[in-house]
Amino acid sequence: MRAPRTKTTDANPRGAGAPANLQAAAIKTKVWMELSGRFVIGDGGLKLLLGVLEHGSLLGAAREIGWSYRHAWGYLKQAEAALQAPLTTARPGKGASRGMALTETGRLVLEQLMAVRNRIDDAVGPSGPTKEDIAARGRRPQHRAAAGQSLTARGDWRTRR
């Protein structure tokens, strides 16, 4: 049995009779690249590669998106291992001349991800992860005691005997 069709208007695309929660709901999307079913790079990596292009360093890119340097470095190494090609290259030198640049493969990956992300955003509006969503993926999980949970005898080395 088919659901009844409702007429929508341009002023209210979700229908005048839609519940308030539905009207306030937002459509979200994620974009990522896979190779043989293996995750390669996603929205966070897109922001990371854009940051490397803009700042000329992995540290600057990681800081901009709220990731630790270690997480950003590991993320890039995982993507490079999946693609079996480097995405970045070191720029040797001293001071401001040193840093990191994108390889040709890195530029192609960036262009492909940006093209898809832009087409989706053009169709449904900005729907990708927010800056806070991306930053949260690069943070270390909080320690249980810091999160307000008590440590058990098993989790606290001082109480082991």
Secondary structure, DSSP 8 states (H G I E B T S, - for coil): ---------SS-TT-TTS-HHHHH-------EEEETTEEEEEHHHHHHHHHHHHHSSHHHHHHHHT--HHHHHHHHHHHHHHHTS-SEEEE-SSGGG-EEEE-HHHHHHHHHHHHHHHHHHHHHSS-S--HHHHHHHTS----TTTTT----TTT-GGG--
